[in-house]
């Protein structure tokens, strides 16, 4: 009876640790770089990409715009 309770307590601690591990990791990474969660990241849409450039040229070709 007491062994079952101890086993249940340990199992619940392991499950809770696994459930809250991603939150703890995010907090750790967020506080690591002075409030920047994962280092220097560019805002969405500001980075150059071959795929984005190709899609943009296809859209301009369909519209008939010249760029």
Secondary structure per residue as TSV (DSSP state, phi and psi in degrees):
chain	resnum	aa	ss	phi	psi
A	1	X	-	360.0	-51.4
A	2	X	H	-68.8	-34.5
A	3	X	H	-63.8	-38.0
A	4	X	H	-65.1	-39.5
A	5	X	H	-65.9	-40.8
A	6	X	H	-65.3	-43.0
A	7	X	H	-61.4	-43.8
A	8	X	H	-63.0	-41.1
A	9	X	H	-62.3	-46.3
A	10	X	H	-66.3	-41.5
A	11	X	H	-62.4	-41.1
A	12	X	H	-66.4	-37.0
A	13	X	H	-64.1	-41.2
A	14	X	H	-65.5	-44.3
A	15	X	H	-62.6	-42.7
A	16	X	H	-64.7	-39.8
A	17	X	H	-63.8	-41.7
A	18	X	H	-68.3	-35.0
A	19	X	H	-70.8	-36.3
A	20	X	H	-97.8	1.2
A	21	X	H	-60.9	-44.3
A	22	X	H	-61.7	-38.0
A	23	X	H	-64.6	-44.0
A	24	X	H	-63.2	-38.9
A	25	X	H	-65.3	-43.0
A	26	X	H	-63.6	-42.9
A	27	X	H	-62.4	-41.4
A	28	X	H	-61.9	-46.4
A	29	X	H	-69.1	-34.4
A	30	X	H	-67.5	-39.3
A	31	X	H	-83.6	-12.0
A	32	X	H	-71.0	-39.1
A	33	X	T	-113.6	45.6
A	34	X	T	53.8	49.1
A	35	X	T	86.3	1.5
A	36	X	-	-99.0	113.9
A	37	X	T	-56.4	-45.6
A	38	X	T	-133.6	43.6
A	39	X	S	85.9	-162.0
A	40	X	S	-76.4	116.4
A	41	X	-	-123.6	146.1
A	42	X	-	-84.0	147.2
A	43	X	-	-64.1	156.2
A	44	X	T	-60.9	132.4
A	45	X	T	92.6	-8.2
A	46	X	-	-93.5	-9.3
A	47	X	S	-93.4	146.6
A	48	X	-	-81.3	142.2
A	49	X	-	-149.5	139.4
A	50	X	H	-64.0	-38.4
A	51	X	H	-66.1	-44.8
A	52	X	H	-63.7	-40.2
A	53	X	H	-64.5	-40.5
A	54	X	H	-65.6	-45.3
A	55	X	H	-62.8	-39.9
A	56	X	H	-63.7	-41.1
A	57	X	H	-68.2	-35.6
A	58	X	H	-65.6	-42.7
A	59	X	H	-62.5	-43.5
A	60	X	H	-65.8	-35.6
A	61	X	H	-67.0	-39.8
A	62	X	H	-68.1	-41.6
A	63	X	H	-71.4	-25.0
A	64	X	T	89.3	9.9
A	65	X	-	-75.8	153.9
A	66	X	-	-110.7	135.5
A	67	X	-	-130.5	360.0
